[in-house]
Amino acid sequence: MTRDAVAIAQWKCTFLAKKIVMLRAASPDATVTGAIARYQAEMDYLIATIARACAKADAVVALRRAAAAEHHEPRTDNAVRDASPSG
């Protein structure tokens, strides 16, 4: 999910939440209740999509950091000894 897609999904969640609030303040007839359920389901789906995208991005960042830390880790005496031809 790109940054633009996340921004659009966040905007849509805000829009849906406002619609839900307005509908809850309206009369509780079947069409209003159905609309609330549809908007809520769509918003839940968007929130889950955003959460998955953020988790994937966090995992990628964690892997990159781990790789960078491993690559730039200072060598210990054992590492130097193990790397020597006589070690």
Secondary structure by P-SEA (a helix, b strand, c coil): ccaaaaaaaaaaaaaaaaaaaaaaaccccaaaaaaaaaaaaaaaaaaaaaaaaaaaaaaaaaaaaaaaaaaaccccaaaaaaacccc
